[in-house]
């Protein structure tokens, strides 16, 4: 027996109500992501020399956002559907998460693996929040220029503060760790390396607005971001930014073909970059050039395993060689999240005293890929790299129909290059995870 007209109308109204509710929640997801990208970078609390000004406030802000969204989502789950897609991107993420969970039970210090250290706060709970933000970003409604412009304006504020620090103008009280830090900018990120990584993610947005959207203010924004990046004096981030810029122009050429007026803007961008670099190098009496040239020298020494390789890359050579040995000793599940500091001291205390004269807390491998392998095992690293590969493939498949993929993929490539020399940290890495989610979204703009 068929449905009556009244029953068909009821079903139709119910269906329309569900569709409307889903759209509303996708907009809520988009708003949540915008707050995370535009609000959290500005969160820091300079309350005293012993208080964590940077990491704890950002973790708390992140938790509030994630908890608020999930609470609303769970209460309306029956109508708004699922947040996890049945595809290989989310499957690989779940595999990676599962391997991280297993590694927790192999950790020497279970508490650190769960909650993270006081200085880092990046245990499995915080990593889970990154992943949830990724899923929310996949779920959110389509973005637009206004969305990215708001994010860029936040980056400008962060950069201006960083530039002020470079010139010795810091209106906020510094904590005990940063009291005697010199001219290197760290802004609201808490460390020059972390500020540099954040700027690597932001610079392609400014390039997008200048090259693609033809906004002259995009060139001004780019200049501020680039100058602040130089002020961090972070070589890994410099390489990451170069990689992001080259990626942007290469993807633009391959998928869209660069028009004559766009080529002219690229030339302007190049000449402006040279001027800013030369200006900064002159201002710092050649320090920039010397520091940049040291990259090739350090790489040569490290690759040839010279007698000074322990001193390369701010002692990264010393750390990397020993982390590789640790990975060989426990390749499957690693030593546990946030447990490298304990492990490194246990096995290499004498080596540290021989190099530095005392024991240093080497709690990071200063290479994200090595750090994942030593913390949660080689299978975990493989799952993570598979996850990244699937996302980038997804983004490249959509790039002809969605120009935002230009800036997002370029930002991610820059981050992945910088990650060879840097570490995951709560003040920046959530931006990276959200960008991954925006690339992986199934919405075509």
C-alpha positions as CSV (number, residue, x, y, z in Angstrom):
1,X,0.0,0.0,0.0
2,X,1.4,3.4,-1.0
3,X,2.0,6.5,1.2
4,X,-0.7,9.1,1.4
5,X,-0.1,12.7,0.3
6,X,0.0,13.7,4.0
7,X,2.6,11.1,4.8
8,X,4.7,12.1,1.8
9,X,4.5,15.8,2.9
10,X,5.5,14.8,6.4
11,X,8.6,12.8,5.2
12,X,9.5,15.7,2.9
13,X,9.3,18.2,5.7
14,X,11.4,15.9,8.0
15,X,14.0,15.5,5.2
16,X,14.2,19.3,4.7
17,X,14.5,19.9,8.4
18,X,17.4,17.4,8.7
19,X,19.2,19.0,5.6
20,X,18.8,22.4,7.2
21,X,20.2,21.1,10.5
22,X,23.2,19.5,8.8
23,X,23.9,22.8,7.0
24,X,23.7,24.7,10.3
25,X,26.1,22.3,12.0
26,X,28.5,22.6,9.1
27,X,28.4,26.3,9.6
28,X,29.0,25.8,13.3
29,X,32.0,23.6,12.4
30,X,33.3,26.4,10.1
31,X,32.9,29.0,12.8
32,X,34.7,26.7,15.3
33,X,37.6,26.3,12.9
34,X,37.7,30.0,12.2
35,X,37.9,30.7,16.0
36,X,40.7,28.2,16.3
37,X,42.7,29.7,13.4
38,X,42.1,33.3,14.1
39,X,41.6,33.3,17.9
40,X,44.0,30.8,19.5
41,X,47.2,32.3,17.9
42,X,46.5,35.4,19.9
43,X,45.9,33.6,23.2
44,X,48.7,34.1,25.7
45,X,48.6,35.2,29.3
46,X,51.7,37.2,30.5
47,X,50.8,36.8,34.2
48,X,54.2,36.4,35.8
49,X,57.6,34.9,35.5
50,X,56.7,31.4,36.7
51,X,53.4,31.1,34.8
52,X,53.2,29.3,31.4
53,X,52.3,32.3,29.2
54,X,51.9,30.4,25.9
55,X,51.2,26.7,25.8
56,X,48.7,26.0,28.6
57,X,46.4,28.9,27.7
58,X,46.3,27.7,24.1
59,X,45.6,24.1,25.2
60,X,42.8,25.3,27.4
61,X,41.3,27.4,24.6
62,X,41.6,24.4,22.2
63,X,39.9,22.2,24.7
64,X,37.0,24.6,25.2
65,X,36.4,24.8,21.4
66,X,36.6,21.1,20.9
67,X,34.4,20.2,23.9
68,X,31.8,22.8,22.9
69,X,31.5,21.5,19.4
70,X,31.4,17.9,20.3
71,X,28.8,18.5,23.0
72,X,26.5,20.1,20.5
73,X,27.3,17.5,17.9
74,X,26.6,14.5,20.2
75,X,23.3,16.0,21.4
76,X,22.2,16.4,17.8
77,X,23.9,13.3,16.4
78,X,20.7,11.6,15.3
79,X,20.0,14.4,12.9
80,X,23.4,15.8,11.9
81,X,24.9,12.5,10.9
82,X,28.5,11.3,11.3
83,X,31.7,13.3,11.5
84,X,34.0,10.4,10.5
85,X,34.0,9.6,6.7
86,X,34.2,6.0,5.5
87,X,37.2,6.6,3.4
88,X,40.9,5.8,3.5
89,X,41.9,9.2,4.8
90,X,40.0,8.7,8.1
91,X,40.8,5.0,8.2
92,X,44.5,5.8,8.0
93,X,44.0,8.4,10.7
94,X,42.3,5.8,12.9
95,X,45.1,3.4,12.4
96,X,47.6,6.0,13.3
97,X,45.6,6.9,16.4
98,X,45.3,3.2,17.4
99,X,49.1,2.8,17.1
100,X,49.6,5.9,19.3
101,X,47.3,4.4,21.9
102,X,49.3,1.2,21.9
103,X,52.5,3.1,22.3
104,X,51.1,4.7,25.5
105,X,51.2,1.3,27.2
106,X,54.9,0.8,26.3
107,X,55.9,4.2,27.8
108,X,58.2,4.3,30.8
109,X,56.1,7.2,32.2
110,X,52.4,6.5,31.6
111,X,51.4,10.0,33.0
112,X,53.6,11.8,30.5
113,X,52.2,9.8,27.6
114,X,48.7,10.7,28.6
115,X,49.0,14.3,29.7
116,X,52.4,15.4,28.3
117,X,55.2,17.2,30.2
118,X,54.7,20.5,32.0
119,X,56.7,22.3,29.3
120,X,55.1,20.7,26.2
121,X,51.6,19.5,27.2
122,X,51.5,17.2,24.2
123,X,50.3,13.8,25.4
124,X,47.7,11.6,23.8
125,X,44.9,13.9,25.0
126,X,46.3,16.9,23.2
127,X,47.1,14.9,20.1
128,X,43.5,13.6,20.1
129,X,42.3,17.3,20.1
130,X,44.4,17.9,17.0
131,X,42.7,15.0,15.3
132,X,39.3,16.1,16.3
133,X,40.0,19.6,14.9
134,X,41.0,17.8,11.7
135,X,37.7,16.0,11.6
136,X,35.7,19.2,12.3
137,X,37.6,20.9,9.5
138,X,36.6,18.1,7.1
139,X,33.0,18.5,8.2
140,X,32.7,22.2,7.9
141,X,30.9,24.1,5.2
142,X,32.9,25.6,2.3
143,X,35.3,28.5,3.0
144,X,35.7,31.8,1.2
145,X,38.1,34.7,0.9
146,X,36.7,36.4,4.0
147,X,37.5,33.2,6.0
148,X,41.2,33.3,5.0
149,X,41.5,37.0,5.2
150,X,40.5,36.9,8.9
151,X,43.1,34.2,9.5
152,X,45.7,36.4,7.7
153,X,44.9,39.5,9.8
154,X,45.6,37.5,12.9
155,X,48.9,36.4,11.5
156,X,49.7,40.1,10.8
157,X,49.0,41.0,14.4
158,X,51.3,38.1,15.6
159,X,54.0,39.3,13.2
160,X,53.9,42.9,14.2
161,X,54.3,41.9,17.8
162,X,57.2,39.7,16.7
163,X,58.9,42.6,14.8
164,X,58.5,44.8,17.9
165,X,60.4,42.2,19.9
166,X,63.2,42.1,17.4
167,X,63.7,45.8,18.0
168,X,63.6,45.4,21.8
169,X,60.0,46.7,22.2
170,X,58.0,44.2,24.2
171,X,55.2,45.7,26.4
172,X,54.5,42.3,28.1
173,X,56.2,40.8,31.0
174,X,58.4,37.8,30.1
175,X,58.5,34.5,32.0
176,X,61.6,33.0,33.6
177,X,62.6,31.1,30.4
178,X,62.4,34.0,28.0
179,X,63.6,36.9,30.3
180,X,67.1,37.0,28.8
181,X,66.2,36.1,25.2
182,X,67.7,38.6,22.8
183,X,66.5,39.9,19.4
184,X,65.0,36.7,18.0
185,X,61.2,37.1,17.8
186,X,58.8,34.5,19.3
187,X,55.7,36.7,19.6
188,X,52.7,34.8,21.0
189,X,54.1,31.4,20.0
190,X,56.7,31.2,22.8
191,X,59.7,30.2,20.7
192,X,61.4,31.6,17.5
193,X,61.2,28.2,15.9
194,X,57.5,27.9,16.6
195,X,56.8,31.4,15.3
196,X,58.8,30.6,12.2
197,X,56.7,27.4,11.6
198,X,53.5,29.4,12.1
199,X,54.6,31.9,9.5
200,X,55.5,29.2,7.0
201,X,51.8,28.2,7.2
202,X,50.6,31.8,6.8
203,X,52.8,33.2,4.0
204,X,51.0,31.3,1.1
205,X,47.7,33.0,2.2
206,X,49.2,36.4,1.6
207,X,50.6,35.2,-1.7
208,X,47.2,34.0,-2.7
209,X,45.6,37.4,-2.1
210,X,48.3,39.2,-4.0
211,X,48.7,36.9,-7.0
212,X,45.3,35.3,-7.4
213,X,42.9,38.0,-6.0
214,X,45.1,40.9,-7.1
215,X,44.9,42.7,-3.8
216,X,47.7,45.2,-3.2
217,X,47.3,44.8,0.5
218,X,48.3,41.2,0.0
219,X,51.8,42.4,-0.9
220,X,51.9,44.5,2.3
221,X,50.8,41.5,4.3
222,X,53.4,39.3,2.7
223,X,56.2,41.9,3.5
224,X,55.2,41.9,7.2
225,X,55.1,38.1,7.4
226,X,58.4,37.7,5.6
227,X,60.2,40.3,7.7
228,X,59.0,38.7,10.9
229,X,60.1,35.3,9.5
230,X,63.6,36.7,9.1
231,X,63.4,38.0,12.7
232,X,63.0,34.5,14.0
233,X,66.4,33.6,12.6
234,X,65.1,30.0,12.2
235,X,66.8,28.2,9.3
236,X,64.4,25.3,9.1
237,X,61.5,27.8,8.7
238,X,63.4,29.7,6.1
239,X,63.7,26.5,4.1
240,X,60.1,25.7,4.7
241,X,58.9,29.1,3.5
242,X,61.0,28.7,0.3
243,X,59.4,25.3,-0.3
244,X,55.9,26.8,0.2
245,X,56.6,29.7,-2.2
246,X,58.0,27.4,-4.9
247,X,55.1,25.0,-4.4
248,X,52.6,27.7,-4.8
249,X,54.0,29.0,-8.0
250,X,54.6,25.5,-9.4
251,X,51.1,24.3,-8.6
252,X,49.7,27.6,-10.1
253,X,51.6,27.1,-13.3
254,X,50.9,23.4,-13.7
255,X,47.1,23.5,-12.9
256,X,46.1,27.0,-14.1
257,X,48.9,28.3,-16.3
258,X,50.2,31.7,-15.1
259,X,48.7,34.6,-17.0
260,X,50.8,37.6,-18.0
261,X,49.5,39.9,-15.2
262,X,50.1,37.2,-12.7
263,X,53.6,36.7,-13.9
264,X,54.2,40.4,-13.4
265,X,53.0,40.1,-9.8
266,X,55.3,37.2,-9.2
267,X,58.2,39.3,-10.5
268,X,57.2,42.1,-8.1
269,X,57.0,39.6,-5.3
270,X,60.4,38.2,-6.1
271,X,62.1,41.7,-6.2
272,X,60.3,42.7,-3.0
273,X,61.6,39.5,-1.3
274,X,65.1,40.3,-2.3
275,X,64.9,43.9,-1.1
276,X,63.5,42.7,2.3
277,X,66.2,40.1,2.7
278,X,69.0,42.5,1.8
279,X,67.6,45.1,4.1
280,X,67.5,42.7,7.0
281,X,71.0,41.4,6.2
282,X,72.3,44.9,6.2
283,X,70.5,45.7,9.4
284,X,72.0,42.7,11.1
285,X,75.4,43.3,9.7
286,X,75.5,40.2,7.5
287,X,74.1,37.8,10.0
288,X,71.3,36.5,7.8
289,X,73.6,35.5,5.0
290,X,76.1,33.9,7.3
291,X,73.3,31.9,9.0
292,X,71.8,30.9,5.7
293,X,75.1,29.7,4.3
294,X,75.7,27.6,7.4
295,X,72.9,25.4,6.3
296,X,74.9,23.9,3.4
297,X,78.0,23.6,5.6
298,X,76.1,21.8,8.4
299,X,74.5,19.5,5.8
300,X,77.9,18.6,4.3
301,X,79.3,17.7,7.7
302,X,76.3,15.7,8.8
303,X,76.1,13.7,5.5
304,X,79.8,12.9,5.5
305,X,79.7,12.0,9.2
306,X,82.5,14.3,9.9
307,X,84.1,14.5,13.4
308,X,82.1,17.7,14.0
309,X,78.7,16.3,13.0
310,X,77.5,16.4,16.7
311,X,77.7,20.1,16.5
312,X,75.7,20.6,13.3
313,X,72.3,22.3,13.2
314,X,72.3,23.5,16.8
315,X,73.4,20.0,17.9
316,X,70.7,18.3,15.9
317,X,73.3,16.0,14.5
318,X,74.1,14.8,18.0
319,X,70.4,14.2,18.7
320,X,69.5,12.6,15.3
321,X,72.2,10.0,15.4
322,X,71.3,8.8,18.9
323,X,67.5,8.9,18.1
324,X,68.1,6.6,15.1
325,X,69.9,4.2,17.5
326,X,66.9,4.3,19.9
327,X,64.5,3.6,17.0
328,X,66.6,0.5,16.0
329,X,66.3,-0.8,19.6
330,X,62.5,-0.5,19.8
331,X,61.2,-0.1,16.2
332,X,57.6,-1.4,16.6
333,X,56.0,0.7,19.4
334,X,58.7,3.1,20.4
335,X,59.3,4.5,23.8
336,X,56.0,6.3,24.4
337,X,54.6,9.7,23.6
338,X,56.5,12.5,25.5
339,X,59.0,10.0,26.9
340,X,62.0,10.8,24.8
341,X,63.5,13.0,27.5
342,X,63.6,10.2,30.0
343,X,64.9,7.7,27.5
344,X,67.6,10.0,26.1
345,X,68.9,10.8,29.6
346,X,68.9,7.1,30.5
347,X,71.0,6.0,27.6
348,X,73.1,9.1,26.7
349,X,73.7,10.9,29.9
350,X,77.5,10.6,29.6
351,X,77.4,11.8,26.0
352,X,75.4,14.9,26.9
353,X,77.9,15.7,29.7
354,X,80.7,15.2,27.3
355,X,79.2,17.6,24.7
356,X,77.4,20.2,26.9
357,X,79.1,19.8,30.3
358,X,75.7,18.9,31.9
359,X,72.5,16.9,31.3
360,X,70.0,18.6,28.9
361,X,66.4,17.6,28.6
362,X,66.3,16.3,25.1
363,X,62.6,15.7,24.9
364,X,62.2,16.1,21.2
365,X,64.1,14.6,18.2
366,X,64.0,18.0,16.4
367,X,62.7,16.2,13.4
368,X,59.0,15.3,13.5
369,X,59.4,12.1,11.5
370,X,62.2,10.7,13.7
371,X,60.2,11.8,16.7
372,X,57.1,9.9,15.7
373,X,59.2,6.8,15.0
374,X,61.0,6.9,18.3
375,X,57.9,7.8,20.3
376,X,55.3,5.4,18.8
377,X,57.3,3.2,16.3
378,X,58.0,2.8,12.6
379,X,54.5,1.4,11.8
380,X,53.0,4.6,13.4
381,X,55.3,6.7,11.1
382,X,54.2,4.7,8.1
383,X,50.5,5.2,9.0
384,X,51.1,9.0,9.5
385,X,52.9,9.3,6.1
386,X,50.1,7.3,4.4
387,X,47.6,9.7,5.9
388,X,49.4,12.7,4.6
389,X,49.9,11.2,1.2
390,X,46.1,10.5,0.9
391,X,45.3,14.0,1.9
392,X,47.7,15.7,-0.5
393,X,46.4,13.4,-3.3
394,X,42.8,14.5,-2.4
395,X,43.8,18.1,-2.5
396,X,45.6,17.8,-5.9
397,X,42.4,16.1,-7.4
398,X,40.4,19.1,-6.4
399,X,42.8,21.9,-7.1
400,X,41.5,22.7,-10.6
401,X,38.0,23.4,-9.1
402,X,39.2,25.0,-5.8
403,X,41.9,27.6,-5.8
404,X,42.1,27.5,-2.0
405,X,44.0,24.2,-2.5
406,X,46.9,26.3,-3.9
407,X,47.5,28.1,-0.6
408,X,46.6,25.1,1.6
409,X,48.8,22.5,-0.1
410,X,51.6,25.0,-0.4
411,X,51.4,25.7,3.4
412,X,51.4,22.0,4.2
413,X,54.4,21.3,1.9
414,X,56.3,24.2,3.6
415,X,55.4,22.8,7.0
416,X,56.5,19.3,6.1
417,X,59.9,20.7,5.0
418,X,60.3,22.7,8.1
419,X,59.3,19.6,10.1
420,X,62.7,18.0,9.2
421,X,64.3,20.5,11.6
422,X,61.5,21.4,14.0
423,X,59.1,19.8,16.5
424,X,55.4,19.5,17.0
425,X,54.2,22.0,19.5
426,X,50.8,23.0,20.8
427,X,51.1,26.7,19.8
428,X,51.3,25.9,16.1
429,X,50.5,22.3,15.1
430,X,46.7,22.5,15.5
431,X,46.9,25.0,12.6
432,X,48.6,22.4,10.5
433,X,46.0,19.7,11.4
434,X,43.2,22.1,10.5
435,X,44.7,22.9,7.2
436,X,45.0,19.1,6.5
437,X,41.3,18.9,7.3
438,X,40.4,21.7,5.0
439,X,42.3,20.0,2.2
440,X,40.5,16.7,2.9
441,X,37.0,18.2,2.9
442,X,34.7,16.7,0.3
443,X,33.1,20.1,-0.2
444,X,34.0,21.8,-3.6
445,X,34.2,25.6,-3.3
